[in-house]
């Protein structure tokens, strides 16, 4: 930041902490919204689409997974995130749990 001659920068990271937390939160929500739209906007098993918080991205093969969309997707480019999304299916929370339990097979 450019300062007038003789002024000292007094801002610290702590001053911007809350702003940074909110910025990351907004970015995560934006990426999730974009990911849901990219994957068709509804559970690929039952068609659920009411609340985005109830929709999960499930990697079809854990062996091809490079990173977790929910944990690291907010810090990656959209192009790289899309490549990872191509390895996933969009599922509602209930269908996702049943897939993980082996009740439903993809």
C-alpha positions, 0 to 999 in steps of 0.5 A: 500500500502506498503511504504518504511520505513519513507515514508508517503502515500500521495495519496488521493481518489481525485487522484483516482477519474477519475480512479474509474469513468472509472472503474465503467463505464467499469463494467456497459458496461460489465454487459450490454453486458453480459446481452444482450448476456444472454437474446438472443442478440435481442429485443424479440418482433421485433428482433432489434439487431444493437446497444446495447445502444438501448436495454433495460431490462424490468421487466415482473412484477414490484412486483418481481423486487429486483433491477434495472440491470442498476442502481445496477447490476454493483455492484452485482455478475453475478450469482445474476444478472442472477437471476434478468435477468430471470425476464426480457425480452430484448426489443428495446427502441421503443418496451419498450416504447410501452409496458410501454404505453400499446400499446403492451402486452407481 
